[in-house]
Amino acid sequence: MAKQNINFDYFWRDYNEILPDDAYPVGVDTLLYTDVDVGLASVEEIPGVYPTAIRPGKTVVVPIDRRREASKFKQILLYTGSKQPERLKWMTSGAALLSSIPKSNHLILAGIEGRNRLYIGRQRDQGEIVIGKILTDDVNNVLMWYANDHTEASVSTYEILTYDTSVNVDFDIK
């Protein structure tokens, strides 16, 4: 079931191994030569929903303590309104830079871990595009965590996915 944010032109839809035309592309993974999209997924043994990379035809993994295969719950980020999602923007950020993101750029909520909000981070690791969770438990040291081999790794410099409300986008309403 698709749930659309009534204020923004993006939403999440169940991912059933078929890439929708309106999926939000992150880029091409130069290591694996595959398209990468933003997703949410869960694992059965640990409650919660976590941001992750979706690579069509590849297993969806979630970064929780180690690399875990996603359970049946998988969703993919989609956009509406225009053919180019100008309002979805990756902002350079890091452990101490999160507060420097302009107020017109809303962080896209991607889940909860414990009592902390999770946001969507992107980083390139040896040519591979990785999508990870940005855990905001320590406002002075906000790290991005991602699945790396059989463990969970963190980086202090990354990009964070935002929705820019200051961009004027002409929508083609039919």
C-alpha positions as CSV (number, residue, x, y, z in Angstrom):
1,M,0.0,0.0,0.0
2,A,1.4,3.4,-1.0
3,K,1.4,6.1,1.6
4,Q,2.0,9.6,0.3
5,N,3.0,12.6,2.4
6,I,0.3,15.1,1.7
7,N,2.7,18.0,2.0
8,F,5.6,16.7,-0.1
9,D,5.8,15.0,-3.5
10,Y,7.4,11.8,-2.4
11,F,6.1,8.6,-0.9
12,W,7.0,5.0,-0.1
13,R,5.6,1.9,-1.9
14,D,6.0,-1.8,-1.3
15,Y,8.9,-3.2,-3.2
16,N,8.2,-6.5,-4.9
17,E,11.4,-7.0,-6.8
18,I,10.1,-4.9,-9.7
19,L,11.5,-1.4,-10.1
20,P,8.7,1.2,-10.5
21,D,9.2,3.9,-13.2
22,D,8.9,6.6,-10.5
23,A,11.5,5.2,-8.2
24,Y,14.0,7.8,-6.9
25,P,17.4,6.9,-8.4
26,V,20.5,7.4,-6.2
27,G,22.9,6.7,-9.1
28,V,24.9,3.9,-10.7
29,D,27.1,1.7,-8.6
30,T,30.5,1.7,-10.5
31,L,31.6,-1.3,-8.6
32,L,28.6,-3.5,-9.3
33,Y,27.4,-1.7,-12.4
34,T,23.8,-1.6,-11.2
35,D,21.3,1.2,-10.5
36,V,20.8,2.0,-6.9
37,D,17.5,3.3,-5.4
38,V,16.6,4.3,-1.9
39,G,14.5,1.8,0.2
40,L,13.3,0.9,3.6
41,A,13.4,-2.6,5.0
42,S,13.1,-4.6,8.2
43,V,14.5,-7.8,9.6
44,E,12.4,-10.3,11.5
45,E,14.6,-10.7,14.6
46,I,14.9,-7.0,15.4
47,P,12.0,-4.6,15.4
48,G,12.2,-1.4,13.3
49,V,12.4,-0.1,9.8
50,Y,15.8,1.0,8.3
51,P,17.0,2.8,5.2
52,T,18.9,0.7,2.7
53,A,20.0,0.5,-0.9
54,I,17.8,-1.3,-3.4
55,R,19.6,-2.8,-6.4
56,P,17.2,-4.6,-8.8
57,G,18.0,-8.3,-8.9
58,K,20.1,-8.2,-5.8
59,T,19.4,-9.2,-2.2
60,V,18.2,-6.3,0.0
61,V,20.4,-6.0,3.2
62,V,19.9,-3.9,6.3
63,P,22.6,-2.5,8.5
64,I,21.7,-3.6,12.0
65,D,24.7,-4.8,14.1
66,R,25.9,-6.6,11.0
67,R,24.7,-7.2,7.4
68,R,21.3,-8.8,7.6
69,E,19.0,-9.9,4.8
70,A,15.7,-7.9,4.8
71,S,12.5,-9.7,5.7
72,K,9.3,-9.4,3.7
73,F,8.8,-5.7,4.5
74,K,10.6,-3.7,1.8
75,Q,9.6,-0.3,0.4
76,I,11.1,1.9,-2.2
77,L,11.1,5.8,-2.4
78,L,9.0,7.2,-5.2
79,Y,8.4,10.8,-6.3
80,T,5.4,12.5,-7.9
81,G,4.7,15.7,-9.7
82,S,7.5,16.1,-12.1
83,K,9.8,13.9,-14.1
84,Q,12.9,15.3,-12.3
85,P,12.7,15.2,-8.5
86,E,14.4,18.6,-8.0
87,R,13.2,18.9,-4.4
88,L,14.9,15.7,-3.3
89,K,18.5,16.8,-2.6
90,W,21.6,15.1,-1.2
91,M,23.3,17.6,1.2
92,T,26.9,17.1,2.2
93,S,27.0,16.6,5.9
94,G,28.9,14.9,8.7
95,A,29.2,14.1,12.3
96,A,29.2,17.8,13.5
97,L,27.6,19.4,10.4
98,L,23.9,18.3,10.6
99,S,22.8,21.5,12.2
100,S,24.3,23.5,9.2
101,I,21.6,22.2,6.8
102,P,19.3,25.0,5.8
103,K,15.8,25.0,7.5
104,S,14.2,24.8,4.0
105,N,15.7,21.4,3.6
106,H,13.7,18.9,5.6
107,L,15.5,15.6,6.5
108,I,13.5,12.6,5.2
109,L,12.5,10.4,8.1
110,A,13.4,6.8,7.4
111,G,12.6,5.0,10.7
112,I,13.2,4.9,14.4
113,E,15.9,3.0,16.4
114,G,15.3,3.0,20.1
115,R,14.1,6.5,20.8
116,N,16.1,8.1,18.0
117,R,15.0,9.1,14.5
118,L,16.8,7.6,11.5
119,Y,17.5,9.5,8.3
120,I,18.9,8.4,4.9
121,G,22.6,8.7,4.2
122,R,24.7,8.1,1.1
123,Q,28.4,7.4,0.8
124,R,30.7,5.8,-1.8
125,D,32.8,2.9,-0.4
126,Q,35.4,1.7,-2.9
127,G,33.2,2.5,-5.9
128,E,30.1,1.1,-4.3
129,I,27.2,3.4,-3.5
130,V,26.0,2.6,0.0
131,I,22.8,3.8,1.6
132,G,22.8,3.8,5.4
133,K,21.0,5.0,8.5
134,I,21.9,8.3,10.1
135,L,21.4,7.8,13.8
136,T,20.8,11.1,15.7
137,D,21.4,9.9,19.2
138,D,24.4,12.2,19.8
139,V,23.9,15.6,18.2
140,N,27.6,16.4,18.4
141,N,28.6,13.2,16.6
142,V,26.0,12.1,14.1
143,L,27.3,9.1,12.2
144,M,26.1,7.2,9.1
145,W,25.9,3.4,9.7
146,Y,25.8,1.0,6.8
147,A,26.2,-2.7,6.0
148,N,29.8,-3.5,5.2
149,D,30.7,-7.2,4.4
150,H,29.5,-9.0,7.5
151,T,29.5,-6.1,9.9
152,E,28.1,-2.7,10.4
153,A,30.5,0.2,9.7
154,S,30.2,3.9,10.2
155,V,31.5,7.1,8.6
156,S,31.5,10.6,9.8
157,T,31.3,12.3,6.4
158,Y,28.4,11.6,4.2
159,E,25.4,13.0,2.2
160,I,22.0,13.2,3.8
161,L,18.7,13.0,1.8
162,T,16.6,16.1,2.2
163,Y,13.4,17.6,0.7
164,D,14.0,21.2,-0.3
165,T,10.8,23.4,0.2
166,S,12.5,26.5,-1.3
167,V,12.7,25.1,-4.9
168,N,9.9,26.3,-7.2
169,V,8.8,23.3,-9.3
170,D,6.1,23.5,-12.0
171,F,3.9,20.5,-11.7
172,D,2.2,19.0,-14.7
173,I,-1.3,18.4,-13.3
174,K,-3.6,16.4,-15.5
